[in-house]
Amino acid sequence: INCVMGKHIIPEGWNNWKNPYNEATARFAEYKSSGSGSNASERVKWSRQLTDSEVKKYTLQNILGNWIPK
C-alpha cells in the first residue's frame, strides 16, 4: 500500500516461488505503488491492484489487532 518501488523490482512484481499452488493460497496485491518498479500493467496475471474501497480494510487494527509494536 503506497510503496515506492525502485528499478530492482522486476516488471512481473511477484513470484510464486516455482509453486503455482501459491497463486491460489496467497494474496498478491498492491495499491498505488510509485517509482520505477511500479508499472502495474506488467504484473503477473494472478496479482491485482486493490481498489480504493478494498484498501480501507487494511488498517493497523485489522492487521495487528491489539498488538502495539515498540
C-alpha positions, 0 to 999 in steps of 0.5 A: 500500500503506497510503496515506492518501488525502485528499478530492482523490482522486476516488471512481473512484481511477484513470484510464486516461488516455482509453486503455482499452488501459491497463486491460489493460497496467497494474496498478491496485491498492491495499491498505488505503488510509485517509482520505477518498479511500479508499472502495474500493467506488467504484473503477473496475471494472478496479482491485482491492484486493490481498489480504493474501497478494498484498501480501507480494510487494511488498517493497523487494527485489522492487521495487528489487532491489539498488538502495539509494536515498540 
